[in-house]
């Protein structure tokens, strides 16, 4: 039984947080609707991804999702060392560039 939103990756063990509120699209326009939590985790794992609020989303849902994704590492549920830029969050990569 799958009681998680469509944006939740099958290997991501976390539960949804809140209602399905955002749509996350990849660079080609394919995407999934999800809770803010899984929407942020999905967005963090995409290059060129975008997030949009669903019509009945709470105010600020897309902004919160976008902001959270900035600090989340791509495929954050995968264990192991993270040293390459593609394995780090966007915030971590900006911090490295500004050293």
C-alpha positions in Angstrom: 0.0 0.0 0.0 1.4 3.4 -1.0 0.0 6.2 1.1 2.6 8.8 0.0 2.3 11.6 -2.6 3.4 11.0 -6.2 6.5 13.2 -5.7 7.9 10.7 -3.1 10.8 8.7 -4.6 10.3 5.0 -4.0 13.6 4.7 -2.2 13.0 7.8 0.0 11.8 6.4 3.4 10.3 9.6 4.7 6.5 10.2 5.2 4.6 13.0 3.6 4.4 16.2 5.5 1.1 18.0 4.8 -1.2 17.9 1.9 -0.3 17.6 -1.8 0.3 21.3 -2.5 2.9 21.7 -5.3 3.8 20.5 -8.8 7.5 19.9 -9.5 8.5 19.8 -13.1 11.8 18.8 -14.7 13.6 20.6 -17.5 11.4 18.8 -20.1 8.1 19.7 -18.4 7.5 16.2 -16.9 6.6 16.2 -13.2 4.8 15.1 -10.2 2.5 16.7 -7.6 3.5 16.4 -4.0 3.6 17.6 -0.5 6.1 20.4 0.3 8.5 17.9 1.9 8.7 15.5 -1.0 8.4 18.3 -3.5 11.5 19.9 -2.1 13.4 16.6 -2.1 12.4 16.0 -5.7 13.3 19.5 -6.8 16.7 19.2 -5.1 17.4 16.1 -7.2 16.6 17.8 -10.5 18.7 20.0 -12.8 16.6 22.8 -14.2 13.5 21.9 -12.1 10.7 24.2 -11.3 8.0 24.3 -8.7 4.4 25.7 -8.9 1.7 25.8 -6.3 -1.5 23.8 -7.0 -4.7 25.8 -7.1 -5.7 24.9 -3.5 -2.2 25.1 -2.0 -1.6 27.0 1.2 -0.1 30.5 0.6 3.6 30.3 0.1 3.8 26.6 -0.6 5.9 26.9 -3.7 8.3 29.4 -2.1 8.8 27.2 1.0 9.4 24.2 -1.3 11.9 26.1 -3.4 13.7 27.5 -0.4 13.9 24.1 1.3 15.2 22.4 -1.9 18.2 24.8 -1.9 19.7 23.2 1.2 18.8 19.6 0.4 21.4 17.3 -1.3 20.2 15.5 -4.4 18.9 12.0 -3.6 19.5 12.8 0.1 18.3 9.4 1.2 21.3 7.7 -0.5 24.1 7.0 2.0 27.8 7.5 1.2 30.4 10.2 0.8 29.4 13.4 -0.9 32.3 15.3 -2.5 31.4 16.1 -6.1 29.3 19.3 -6.9 26.5 17.1 -8.3 26.2 15.4 -4.9 25.9 18.6 -2.9 23.1 21.0 -2.3 22.9 24.2 -4.3 23.7 26.1 -1.1 26.8 24.0 -0.4 28.0 24.6 -3.9 27.5 28.4 -3.6 29.4 28.4 -0.3 32.3 26.5 -2.0 32.4 29.1 -4.8 32.5 32.0 -2.3 35.5 30.7 -0.3 
